[in-house]
Amino acid sequence: MRMYDIIDKKKRGSELSTEEITYLVDGYVKGEIPDYQMSAFLMAVYYKEMVKKELSVFTDRMAKSGDMVDLSAIDGIKVDKHSTGGVGDKTTLVVAPLVAACGGKVAKMSGRGLGFTGGTIDKLESIPGMQTSISEQKFFDIVNKIGVSVIGQSADIAPADKKLYALRDVTATVDSIPLIAASIMSKKLASGSDKILLDVTVGSGAFMKNLEDAQKLAKSMVEIGENAGRKTVAILTNMDVPLGEAVGNNIEVVEAIETLKGNGPKDFEKICLEFASYMLYLGEIADLENARQMVKEAIKSGKGLEKLAAMVKAQGGDESYIYHPEKFTEAQYCRDFIMSEDGYIVKMDTEKCGKTAVILGAGRETKESMIDPRAGIKIYHKTGEYVKKGEVLATLYASDENKLFEAMRYIEGVYSFGTQKVDPQEEILAYYP
């Protein structure tokens, strides 16, 4: 078998066999297939895509290129949640403890942020003492005892994806829908959960800029999950505006805590309620109607907040920060971005908002970048709102005054204003299937 023939076959739009896919994935991981040939293959997939069976086999081989986590030591049905990324997305910090408070089991492996998309692990590590790298046995014990644990993804999970993503990043093939689907689902299949809930974000702050592409991605990922024997559901959510009000690390943790108290932004709370309800439904805890009531009660009773605190304590963190979020230190410098004249916000460039947070120090420009947990943005007005001259649109926080000044110039491009009111999108756009 030759890689040349596989590339030639795919560039003509023909379906690859299981043996051919196994050869190319395994060969690339072992270093037997050079980057230049795999780059050619990725570009062929970019233009010719993959059929359903082909994509499922490709994803399966990527998943099996490293460790396949066995969660059978954890009682009950394990449901995982994954977001395709966005700005202000701290849903796991709210959803996971709520599911645990309602009797579900969440054994979640999350990633770090890169670029304008934030990472759950970075947010958790802004809590003093919080450990996201723990032994497998401790991970299992915490989930069995508390119902929830969130840790960093093992380096041995889907190494094929790590190699392929690095290559996609420099060959302009990151935005291929089949390759995105395989990348996400290979890690989810390797992570061992029984069922999967996918948050497919749509809009200016997401990889998928329009609903049509997002629906295509959702369909591909659900089919991969189902073909692997994992019940999978996708919810498409709006990322044309940042999610909630906080973008950063400390301030997103604080917003998650306030949401668990019932005091969070309504758009963020709505999405968290829906995700938690679907996870309970997939976990066979309750039907959707009863699950929604259970989740609301877990917020009202404070049990969701208690689960977050218990998880933090079990993983070495200082749980007093959960009950007293005022203990999080603020950045040394802050500055308000003020409305210069009366008008409506008719559009937001959410990706630019995320990049503003990166300039402040809240995100990474490269994998080696250090994150400032105190940096970030608090957003007070969004698309569709009427704002008067002199009102504060957003507050920026930084530990470096030069970064603050640079971000203040950049955030001006986030907002578009007009004299006519526009209706903002709904938070939840569609479900698949």
HELIX and SHEET records of a PDB file:
HELIX    1   1 MET A    3  LYS A   11  1                                   9    
HELIX    2   2 THR A   18  VAL A   29  1                                  12    
HELIX    3   3 ASP A   35  LYS A   48  1                                  14    
HELIX    4   4 LYS A   52  ALA A   63  1                                  12    
HELIX    5   5 THR A   91  ALA A  101  1                                  11    
HELIX    6   6 THR A  120  LEU A  124  1                                   5    
HELIX    7   7 GLU A  136  ILE A  146  1                                  11    
HELIX    8   8 PRO A  159  ASP A  169  1                                  11    
HELIX    9   9 ILE A  177  ALA A  190  1                                  14    
HELIX   10  10 LEU A  211  ASN A  227  1                                  17    
HELIX   11  11 ASN A  250  LEU A  260  1                                  11    
HELIX   12  12 LYS A  266  LEU A  282  1                                  17    
HELIX   13  13 LEU A  288  SER A  301  1                                  14    
HELIX   14  14 LYS A  303  ALA A  314  1                                  12    
HELIX   15  15 SER A  320  TYR A  323  1                                   4    
HELIX   16  16 PRO A  325  LYS A  327  5                                   3    
HELIX   17  17 THR A  350  LEU A  360  1                                  11    
HELIX   18  18 GLU A  401  ILE A  411  1                                  11    
SHEET    1   A 4 VAL A  79  SER A  83  0                                        
SHEET    2   A 4 LYS A 195  VAL A 202  1                                        
SHEET    3   A 4 LYS A 231  ASN A 238  1                                        
SHEET    4   A 4 ILE A 428  TYR A 432 -1                                        
SHEET    1   B 2 VAL A 106  SER A 110  0                                        
SHEET    2   B 2 VAL A 148  GLY A 152  1                                        
SHEET    1   C 4 ALA A 246  GLY A 248  0                                        
SHEET    2   C 4 GLY A 376  ILE A 379 -1                                        
SHEET    3   C 4 VAL A 392  ALA A 398 -1                                        
SHEET    4   C 4 TYR A 333  ILE A 338 -1                                        
SHEET    1   D 3 TYR A 386  VAL A 387  0                                        
SHEET    2   D 3 GLY A 343  MET A 348 -1                                        
SHEET    3   D 3 TYR A 415  GLY A 418 -1                                        
END                                                                             
